[in-house]
Amino acid sequence: MPDVIELENLSVRLGGREILHALTGVLQGSAIGLLGPNGAGKSTLIHTLLGFFPSSGGSARIMGEPIGGRNKSRLARLGYMPEYDAYIPGLTGVEFVKLMAELSGLPAEAALERAHEALFHAGLGEARYRRVETYSTGMKQMLKLAQAIVHSPRLVFLDEPTNGLDPAARRRMLHLIRALRDGGETRLVLSSHLLRDVEECCDEILVLHLGRIAAIRDLEAERRARRGYWQVQLVSEQPSAREAWQAALRQAGREISELPGGRLRVSMPPDGSPRELYQLAQRWGVQIRRLEPKHDDLEAIFLRAIEAAPENPHAGGVASAHS
């Protein structure tokens, strides 16, 4: 199969400001997680790939086809679940989903049949004749999913699909997303600020920071080769002692990074012994309050990518999870 998304120096300028800066990379996963801090450019990238925004430079391809223009056959192969409500008041659930199916190119009779199927699949079978404005928040999220998949698209963009859902509804939504992924016919791009949702559903991630690519990672490869580390909490120390202790660890070949809450992430040696940390702490007069063995998770991968990203948003570079 062709690559899901190919980006080649893709730039987007909106309102006289450059939002995306020369994005270059290849995405090949069955379910691709789109991550980044607020304002990183995630929604802009999705809207550009869908054709809502024109690019100001470079190019992109979806499933081997260039983006841009109003190619109906290409647009019919895409599905989109927006972050915010986009229903039409006065329509019933089945009327709304049928309309979306027709706009995606299905004839009226097939669109109606598929609308019923999609609504039952999303758990809205009993509510399909109710007007959409009477739906609860959870039902509206399921309605948006139903209209995104009603025409059996090859690629579906899901923008914050679990927004506003209670725990039970969230589990149901993630189950549907995983089932869609595992069906093998449809690829997914999942944008979410909830790292756990992405880790549960995705096999590849694209991290954006300041409008450029901070990392592309193959999550399956990361899971197979997860590195161990020590999570360390120190008693309040003199800055000089703390810095000397960290410098000694780095000289010994340990990688150190800051974690939220004043914690430190220290790479774990192959034998997993904390003796070295305590010996150097004693030498430099540092007191360790708490030390826990950990293994890389998506949060660690995400934080490392953001920390390693240059602050210059115009920096270029080619990214690939498989390079």
Secondary structure, 3 states (H helix, E strand, C coil): CCCCEEEEEEEEEECCEEEEEEEEEEECCCEEEEECCCCCCHHHHHHHHCCCCCCCEEEEEECCEECCCCCHHHHCCEEEECCCCCCCCCCEHHHHHHHHHHHCCCCHHHHHHHHHHHHHHCCCHHHCCCEHHHCCHHHHHHHHHHHHHCCCCCEEEEECCCCCCCHHHHHHHHHHHHHHHHCCCCEEEEECCCHHHHHHHCCEEEEEECCEEEEEEEHHHHHHCCCEEEEEEECCCCHHHHHHHHHHHHHCCCCEEECHHHCEEEECCCCCCCHHHHHHHHHHCCCEEEEEEEECCHHHHHHHHHHHCCCCCCCCCCEECCC
